[in-house]
Amino acid sequence: MAYETGIVRTPDPLAGPIFVESLTNELEGRILAKLQDIETRGGATHCIESGWLDTEVNNARIKK
């Protein structure tokens, strides 16, 4: 998780709460956006049954 958030690129990430809080806010926003996307596609069950969720997970693996 440290690598994915970019915290390892900061010399002293815990020196101040501003950096950690900004990462938390960014992560929260991305999570909420993804949950909203799932809802607009018919919910988690539909996303699993249609194969969309599996495709999203595989695409994320390829990206990294």
FITOR-125965 format. One record per residue (C-alpha): x, y, z; chain; residue in one letter. Coordinates in pm, 1 decimal, padded with zeros to 6 digits, m for minus. Example, Ala and Ser with C-alpha at 12.3 -4.5 7.8 and 13.67 -1.06 7.14 Angstrom:
2
r u = 01230.0 v = m00450.0 w = 00780.0 unit = A code = A
r u = 01367.0 v = m00106.0 w = 00714.0 unit = A code = S
end
This chain:
64
r u = 00000.0 v = 00000.0 w = 00000.0 unit = A code = M
r u = 00290.0 v = 00233.2 w = 00070.1 unit = A code = A
r u = 00407.7 v = 00195.3 w = m00289.5 unit = A code = Y
r u = 00061.6 v = 00246.6 w = m00439.3 unit = A code = E
r u = m00012.5 v = 00561.5 w = m00238.7 unit = A code = T
r u = 00323.0 v = 00719.9 w = m00314.8 unit = A code = G
r u = 00409.7 v = 00767.4 w = 00050.0 unit = A code = I
r u = 00754.4 v = 00619.0 w = m00014.0 unit = A code = V
r u = 00837.2 v = 00922.1 w = m00230.8 unit = A code = R
r u = 00812.9 v = 01152.1 w = 00072.9 unit = A code = T
r u = 01128.0 v = 01192.6 w = 00284.0 unit = A code = P
r u = 00941.8 v = 01188.1 w = 00616.5 unit = A code = D
r u = 00572.9 v = 01107.8 w = 00551.8 unit = A code = P
r u = 00471.2 v = 01117.2 w = 00916.2 unit = A code = L
r u = 00638.2 v = 01450.7 w = 00989.6 unit = A code = A
r u = 00307.1 v = 01623.1 w = 00946.2 unit = A code = G
r u = m00051.3 v = 01508.2 w = 00921.9 unit = A code = P
r u = m00123.7 v = 01713.8 w = 00610.5 unit = A code = I
r u = 00038.5 v = 01466.7 w = 00370.2 unit = A code = F
r u = m00122.2 v = 01160.9 w = 00528.9 unit = A code = V
r u = m00459.3 v = 01335.2 w = 00540.9 unit = A code = E
r u = m00435.9 v = 01432.5 w = 00174.1 unit = A code = S
r u = m00363.8 v = 01070.0 w = 00080.9 unit = A code = L
r u = m00659.3 v = 00957.0 w = 00291.4 unit = A code = T
r u = m00889.4 v = 01209.8 w = 00125.3 unit = A code = N
r u = m00772.5 v = 01109.5 w = m00222.1 unit = A code = E
r u = m00822.0 v = 00740.7 w = m00147.9 unit = A code = L
r u = m01166.5 v = 00803.9 w = m00000.2 unit = A code = E
r u = m01270.8 v = 00997.6 w = m00310.0 unit = A code = G
r u = m01154.8 v = 00721.4 w = m00542.3 unit = A code = R
r u = m01334.4 v = 00456.4 w = m00336.5 unit = A code = I
r u = m01659.7 v = 00652.7 w = m00328.5 unit = A code = L
r u = m01640.0 v = 00711.1 w = m00705.2 unit = A code = A
r u = m01589.5 v = 00339.0 w = m00768.7 unit = A code = K
r u = m01881.0 v = 00249.4 w = m00538.1 unit = A code = L
r u = m02102.3 v = 00497.5 w = m00722.5 unit = A code = Q
r u = m01995.0 v = 00342.5 w = m01053.6 unit = A code = D
r u = m02091.9 v = m00002.0 w = m00923.7 unit = A code = I
r u = m02431.7 v = 00129.8 w = m00811.3 unit = A code = E
r u = m02502.9 v = 00286.4 w = m01150.9 unit = A code = T
r u = m02420.3 v = m00046.6 w = m01316.1 unit = A code = R
r u = m02688.2 v = m00226.4 w = m01116.5 unit = A code = G
r u = m02509.5 v = m00311.2 w = m00793.0 unit = A code = G
r u = m02238.8 v = m00553.5 w = m00687.6 unit = A code = A
r u = m02429.4 v = m00869.8 w = m00775.4 unit = A code = T
r u = m02496.0 v = m00753.2 w = m01129.5 unit = A code = H
r u = m02134.1 v = m00642.6 w = m01174.3 unit = A code = C
r u = m02011.4 v = m00985.3 w = m01065.0 unit = A code = I
r u = m02261.2 v = m01176.7 w = m01279.8 unit = A code = E
r u = m02188.9 v = m00968.4 w = m01588.9 unit = A code = S
r u = m01812.8 v = m01012.4 w = m01554.5 unit = A code = G
r u = m01752.7 v = m00638.5 w = m01527.2 unit = A code = W
r u = m01594.0 v = m00664.0 w = m01182.8 unit = A code = L
r u = m01355.5 v = m00937.2 w = m01294.4 unit = A code = D
r u = m01252.7 v = m00724.8 w = m01591.8 unit = A code = T
r u = m01190.7 v = m00423.0 w = m01368.0 unit = A code = E
r u = m00971.7 v = m00627.5 w = m01132.2 unit = A code = V
r u = m00772.3 v = m00773.3 w = m01420.8 unit = A code = N
r u = m00724.6 v = m00430.6 w = m01580.2 unit = A code = N
r u = m00599.1 v = m00290.6 w = m01249.8 unit = A code = A
r u = m00347.3 v = m00574.3 w = m01223.6 unit = A code = R
r u = m00217.7 v = m00503.4 w = m01572.8 unit = A code = I
r u = m00184.8 v = m00130.9 w = m01500.1 unit = A code = K
r u = 00056.5 v = m00180.9 w = m01209.4 unit = A code = K
end
